[in-house]
Amino acid sequence: MRVRGERECQDCGTRWSYYETGSIACPECGSVHSVGIDDRTRHTDAPATLDLTPVRNRIERDTVEELATQAAESCRSYARKRGFIDAGELRPLDETFVAARELQAVGDEIGRGLRIEDDVELYFYDLLSGADAGERPAPDEVPSTLRSPYGLAMAAAVGDYQRDLRTYLDDHPSEQARRLSGRIRDHRKRIEALDGDIDPADADRLVSAARDLGRFAIEGDETAYVTADNWLAGIEDGS
């Protein structure tokens, strides 16, 4: 959407940035009577922080299923607020967002009654320990029973990013970027059609390709374009 980022309170005169607060309410007096004082700019992001500390603090009290459900909901709430265009500028696909999507999918799977073997439990706790810092286990550590939710989570993260990337490219056209984005879309749809059941390494390569495509769109870095193309070639060579 396009919003006026710089706002002025009609009650007390305070000026602030909507991009920083995500609200039209005055941060000084709380009044919702404010007006935009600049041109409308593309903006999809909102202030959001993923904090899994409250969930981790319940590890000694709650079951794995309960923790998984709580973690999934925290990640879902975080992801709903997130976007990748901030005041007209495209942002990278960050690891915290990807980890949140993964923990959401894994948490939902466990919460639905997945049989919890030792490898699943250890993987969940590893993910829970670092997702809010953008840390997640390597693809070769994904348990076989979590292969499908992992693949779908990676596809979801890429889909979220591509949605804003397409919007950004409407204002900053690049045929190179659009062609590469089309290939990423095709691979994402294939993962979705297979219900996520692909080699986790390939799902992770797709995330890396989307991230490098973002770098190319943001910086015009040809090296990032080549790297993104190589990630996709790695998927295609193994198909």
Secondary structure, 3 states (H helix, E strand, C coil): CEEECEEEECCCCCEEEHHHHCCCCCCCCCCCCEEECCCEEECCCCCCCCCCHHHHCCCCCCCHHHHHHHHHHHHHHHHHHCCCEECCEECCCCHHHHHHHHHHHHHHHHHCCCCCCHHHHHHHHHHHHHHHHCCCCCHHHCCHHHHHHHHHHHHHHHHHHHHHHHHHHHHCCCHHHHHHHHHHHHHHHHHHHCCCCCCHHHHHHHHHHHHHHHHHHHHCCHHHHHHHHHHHHHHHHHC
